[in-house]
Amino acid sequence: HVAKSWISGTTSDGPSLKRSSRLLQNKTKLAATNTQNTSLEAIVQNASSDHQGIQLSAVQAARKLLSSDRNPPIDDLIKSGILPILVHCLERDDNPSLQFEAAWALTNIASGTSEQTQAVVQSHAVPLFLRLLHSPHQNVCEQAVWALGNIIGDGPQCRDYVISLGVVKPLLSFISPTIPITFLRNVTWVMVNLCRHKDPPPPMETIQESGVSSSEEKIFRYDLICSMYILQEAVWFLSNITAGNQQQVQAVIDANLVPMIIHLLDKGDFGTQKEAAWAISNLTISGRKDQVAYLIQQNVIPPFCNLLTVKDAQVIQVVLDGLSNILKMADDEAETIANLIEECGGLEKIEQLQSHENEDIYKLAFEIIDQFFSSDIDEDSSLVPETIQGGTFNFNSSANVPAEGFHF
């Protein structure tokens, strides 16, 4: 199978598990270089100063060191004893600039190795980051989101710990028509990390109780988010869920997101179509027979087959793999599914792929045809679904298909 790998590291086209917040302007980078001439001992001492200006400058100096492009001295700063000071700065509601700088520094520490992330967790920063999600200052909120994303991305233990503290509801509250796109990207990325690790999988009942399924519905509303890039990330997020277990697949179905995915598979820009193809193919691997049958009832076959003519070999392979899984799972109804594929022009496309330059593609195309289309298929129109009523196919009575729809 070609299901997306999302257990560790990054996928070829998805956001990374951890991200550091780098400096963006050359003059600021120069300031970061100059900061290295300041001793860590002086930075730590000044970060504890009662003078607000001195304290803020020291925390900024620490943040700039951690924001350097190459080999930031994370371990040196941890050993210096500055972590408890930075965490204490998160409590300073009277000084949002200090909160922001401290959160930024801690975000970059948490972007490092697992040991470095654990150092942030053990310093009791997580409850304070959750508290900062309610800050009236948007830059502070966004930096807290970023920090929590790095901590969640460290692994299942940190993920479950942050979920247990109630991270989901505050995240959902950020999804609104007024949220800047950059902020929304960070929120979406954190949601991806929430559902990323599979060993063990995230506690879906906890996430569901917090209303996470409504977040995807919000992300998909065109009147809420017009950015195709965000839409693509949202579908990527769902593809990670459909790559999970059957309970996670059912959560996507129950949230009525499958019709949206299929719509984007058909009408989205190519990047979004690609992610939708992953989501569908992953569902055919992870889902139960009745869950895969639901895809057919939602008319997934035509838009799925349409992607067999794209130039992206990976997309073609993903679609072929999904079609193969559907046909294999259909058992006695495989001929009916094969007929649907033929009626929408899918068979002709698969036949043409037998001469594709990619060896995996032409082998898979040959296997599908050999296993499911080798004999002459009865082209009786009675096998073609007439309409869709109540979410199920309505076949002609002579087609010998259950009136209530597909049940593989």
N, C-alpha and C positions, 0 to 999 in steps of 0.2 A: 504493500500500500504506500501511498505518497502523502499520508497525513502530515500536517505540519508538526515539526518538533518544537515544543514549547516548554520543555522540562528544565532546560538550562541554557545559559547563553542567550544569543539572539537568533531570531529567524532571519531568513534572507531578506524579508521585506517588512518586518515589524519593528516596533520600538524596542530599545534595549531594556534590560532589567533594571539597570542603575544608570543614572546620568549625573554628571557633575555640572555645576553652574559656573561656566567659565566667564572670564572677563572679555568684553566685546570691543573695547576701544583701545587703540594703540597707546594713547597717553596713559590710560589706566594700567595697561600692561607694564609701562615704564615705571609707574608708581609701585607696582607689585615687585618689580626688580629691586627698586630702591629699598623696599621694606625688608628685603632679605638681609640688609646691612644692620637692621635693628635686631638686637638679641632677643631670643625667645623669652629669656628671663625678664627683660624689660616689658615685653608685650604682656606677659602673664601678670606682672606686678601692676601695670597700668590698667589692665582690664578689670582689676578689682578696686580701682580708685573710686573715691566718693565724688570726684569732680566729673560731671557728665561729659564734658568735652574731651577730657583725657581718656576716660573709659571708652567712649565711642571711637576715638581714634585708634585705640589699642585693638578693639574688636575688629575694626576695619582692617587693620594691619594683619591680623590673624587670617581674616577672610581672604585678603589679597594673596597671602602666601599659599593658601589652600586652593586658590583659583588659577595658579600658574599652569601653563599648558603642559609642561613636562615635569614629571616626578614631583608632585606637590609633597611637602614634608609632613604627611599625615601622621606617621608614627611619632615623629619628633614632637608634634603639637600634642598628641595624646599623652606622651611621656612627660610633657612639661606641666601637666596638671591643669590645663586650661579648660578641659571639658566641663567640670562642675561650674566653672565661672560662666561659660557660654550658656549652659542650661539655665542658670539663675537669671541671665539676661532675658531669657524668654518670658519671664514673669513680669517684666517691667512694662506694664500697660501705660505708664506715664511717659514712656520713651519709645514710640514705635520704630524710630530709626535704629535704636539699639536692638530691639527685637528682630528687625529685619536682617541686620548684619549678623547677629548671632545665629539666626535660623539659616542664613546663607552658608556660614562657616560650617555648621553642623551638617547641612545638606551635603557638602563636599566631602566631609569626613565619612558620612554614611554611604557615599558613592564608591568607596574603596573596597578592600577585601572584606570577607565575611567577619574576620576578627575586628576590623575597624568599625564595621557597622554595628557589631555587638557591643563595642565600647560605647557607642551613642545610646543604644538601647539600655544598657546597664547603668548609664548615667541618669536614667529616669526622664529622658527627654520626650518620649512618646506621648504621655498624657498631656504634656505642655503643648506639643505640636497640635494635638487634637483640640485643645483649648483655643489655640491661635486660629483655628478654622472659623471661629466666630468673631475674629477681630474686625473692627470697623474699617481697617486699612487693607485695601485689596492686595497690595504688594506683600504684606505680611501673610495674609491668607494663602496667596499663591506659593510663597516660599515654603510654608508649612506643608502644603500639598506635595510639593516637590520632595521635601525631606521624607515624608511618609511613604511616597512612592519608592524611594531608595530602600527604606527599611523593609517594606513589604516585599520588594524584589529580592531580598536576601535569601528567602526560602520559606517553606511551609510554616515553620515555627514562628517566625516573625510575622508572617501574614496572618496566621490565626490569632496571634496576640493582639495585633492592631484591630482586627475585626471584632474581637471580644470587647474591645474598649469603645466600640460604636462608631467606626470611621465611615460607614456607608451612608447613613442619613445626611451628615454634613456635606459629603461629596455630592449627593443628589441635589442638595439645596443650591449648589453653584450653577446648575444647568438651567439657564434662563435666557430670554432674548437679549439681555443686556450684558452677558458675560463676554469679555474679549476673546477672540479666537485663540490667542496664545494661552490664555488661562484654561480655556476649554480643552485644548490639546493636553495640558498637564493632567486635568481631571480624567480625561479618557485614558491616558497612559497609566494612571494609578489603577483605574478599573481593570485594565488589561493585566496588570501585575496581581490584582486580587484573584484573578481566575487562571493564573498562568501555571503554577506548579501542579503536578498531578500525583505526586508520591509523598504524602497523601493528597487527594484533591481538596479544594477548599470546602469548608462546611456550608454547602449550598442552602441548607435550611436556615442558617444564620443570616446569610445574605438575602435570601428570599423574604425572611421576616422583616428585614430592614428595607425592603422594597426595591432591590437592585434591578428587578426586571423592568420596572418603570423607567429606569435610567436609559436603557437601550431604546425604549419607545420615544423618550424625549430626544435622544440623539438623532433619531431617524426623522423627526418632524421637519419637513422642508421649510416651513415657515419659521422655524426656530433657528436652524443652522443652514446656511446656504453654501458653506464652504465644502467643496467636493473632497478636499483633503481630510477634513474632519469626518465626513461621511465614510470615506475609505477606511479610516482608522476605526470607526465604529463597527464596520462590517468585519474588519480584522479581529476586533475584540470578540465578536460573535463567533468567528471561525475557531477561536480558541476554546470557547464554551462547547461548540458542537464537536470538538475533538476530545471532549472529556468523557464522562460516564453517561449512562442512560438517564440518570436523574437530571443531569445538567442539560442534556438534549431536550428532555421533557419540559424543563423550565423555559427554554426558548420557544417551544411549541405553545405552551400555556400562555405565554406573553404575546401570542399572535404575531411573532416576528418573522415566521417562515414566509408568509406572503410578501412581506416587505423585502426580504432577502431575494426572493424570486423576482420581484419587480425590478430590483437593482441589477440582478443578473441579466435581465432583459433590456432595461432602459438606462442603466448607469453608465458613467464614463468607463473607459477600459480598466483603469486602476481599481475602481469599485467592483466592476464585473469580475475581475480576477479574484478579489477577496471573497465575493459572493460564491464563486465556483469552489473555492477552498471550503467555505462554510458548508455548502451542500455536500461536497465529497466527503468531508470529515463526518458529517451526519450519517452518511451511508456506511461508514466504517464503525462508528460508535453506537449508532442507534439500534433499537429493536426493530423487528419486522414491521410492527404496526406503525412505528415512527417513520420508517422509510416509506411505507405505504401512504402515509400522510403527505409526503412530498409529491407522490404521483397524483394524489387527489387535488393538490394545489397547482397542477399543470406545470411541473418543473421541467419535463422532458424537452419541449420545444426550445426554450431559451438556453437550456443546458447544451443541447446539440448545436445550437447556432455558434457556440464558441469553438467548435471543432475546426473552423476555418481561419482562426486567428494565426498570426505568425509566431506567437509566443509558445514554444514547445512545452514549457512547463504547464501552461494552462491547458493545452490539449491533453497532456498526460493526466492531469487532475480530472478533467471531464471524462476521459475514457475510463479511468479507474472508478469514478463514481457510477457511470453507466454499467460497468461490469459488476459492481457490487449490487446494484439494484436488480439486475437480471438474475444474478445468482441467488439473491434473497427471495425472488418472486416465486421460485419453485413452480407450482402448477400454473401460475399465471405469467410465466416467463414469455410465452408466446404472445399474450396480449400486450405486454410491455414492449416486446420486440416490434409488434405491429405499430404501436404508438411512435416508436423511434423511426420506423420506416415512413410512416405517414407524414412526419414533419421534415423529411429529407435527411434525417440523421444517418440512415443506413448508407446512403450514397456518399455522405461525408466520411463515414468510417471506412468504406471501401477505398476511397481515394487515399486515405491515410496508410494503406498497406504499402504504398510506395514512398512513404515519408523518409527523409534522410536520417531521422533519429531512430536508432535501432529499437529502443524501448517502445516508441510509439507504434512503429509498424508491427512489432510482435504482438502488442496488446490489441491493436486493431484486428489482426489476423485471428487471434484467440477468440475475440468477441464474435466475429463472423462465423468462425468454424464451430463454435459451441452453440450459438443461438440463431444463426441465420443460414446455416448450411443447407437445410432442406427447403424446398419451395414452400413459402409461407402463403397460406390462403389469404387472398386479398379481398375476401368478403367484407363489404362495407359494414356488416353487422358488428364487426369488432371495433369499429371506430366510435369513441364516445361522442354522443350527441350534445349533451349539455352537462353542466355541473349544477347539481341541486343539493342544497344543504351540506356543501363541502364534500360531496362524493360524486363519482362518475355515474352517469345514467346511461348504461349500455342497452342496446337493443336486446330483446328477450332471447334471441337465438344465439347470443354471444356466450352464454354459459358463464356469466360473471355475476358474483353476488350483488344483489340490488343495493345492499348497504355500502358497497364500495370495496376497495382492495383490502384483503386480509391475508398477507403472505404467510 
